[in-house]
Amino acid sequence: MELTKSLFYFVIAGFCEIAGGYFVWLWRREAKSFSFAIVGAMLLVFYGIVPTLQRANFGRVYAAYGGVFIVLSLVWGWQIDRIRPDRFDLIGSLIALVGVFVIMYWPRG
């Protein structure tokens, strides 16, 4: 159960960070309404809160989150921007996920 909750928090944090950044991007680069910036900023603030729900220490959570962010960014690009990940993206993502599991969930003595 703890593993499931932890992974859920990583996915929620990733969604908030990527969506928040994307909304700000749309406002600045695609000339969307300022309301996009506001929504993006709110999501980015929420992103800052979600990792505090993890049980591990700050450094470990944020180090592992980097790997989750890699995977979620590629998924976002594939689903939202329609840029399909290539085999090197997939290999790199797998390596990053292995790192996440070693950092966060490997048994320690």
N, C-alpha and C positions, 0 to 999 in steps of 0.2 A: 504493500500500500504506500509506503514512504517513497519508493522508487516512482510509482505512478504519479503521486502528487508532485514530486520534484520535477519530473519530465513535463508535467502539465504547466508548472510555473515557468519553466524554460520556454515552452511554446507560447504561452501568453505574453511573457516579456518580449520574446522575439517579434511576435505580431505587433505589439505596441510600438516597439522601436522602429521596425521597418515601415509599418503603416504611417507612423508619425512622421518619420523622415520623408516618406513618399508624398504625404500631403503638403509638407513644407516645400518640397521639390516642385510639386505642381504649381504652388502659389508663385514661387520665385522664377522657375524656368519655363512654365507653360502659361503664365499670365492668368492663372485662376484667381478667383475671388479671395480676399483676405480671410474669409471664413475658413478656407482650407488651411491657412497658417494657424488659426486658432485651434481647430480640431487637431492638427498635427502636434501643436505644442501640448495640448491636453493629453494626447496619447503618449508623448515623450515623458511627461511628468509621471503618468501612470507606470510607464516602463521603469522609471527609477524606483518605484515603490514595490513592484512585484518581486524582484529578487530578494527583498528583505524577508519574504515568506519562506525562503530556503533555510534548511537547518545548518548547512555548512558555513564556514567563515567567508568573509567578503572576498578575499583573494581567490579562494578556491572556486566560489560561485562564479565570479566574473571571468576567471581563466577558462572554466568549462563552458560558460555561456558563449565565449568566442566561437567554439566549435559548433554549437547549436545555431548561432547567428549565420555562419557560413552556409549551412544546409538550408535554413529558412530563407535566406536571401536568394539562393538559387531556385527554390520552390516559388518564391514570389515572382522572380523574373520570368519563370516558365509560365506561371498561371496568369499573371497580370500583364507583363510586357510581351508575352508570347515568344520568349527566347529560350529555346529548348537547351537544357544542359547537355554538354557533350561528354564523352567517356572520361575525359580528364577532370571535368567538374565533378563527375560522380565518384571517381577514384579519390580525389582530394576531399570530398565530403565524407566519404567512408573513413578516411584517415582521421579527419577532424572528429568524427563521432566516436571512433575508438579512443581518441584522446579524452573526450568528455567522460566516457565510462571509466577510464583509468583514473582520471582526476577526482571524479565525484563518487564513484561507487565501488572502486576496488577495495577489498577488505584490508584494513590496516591493523597491524599488531599492537 
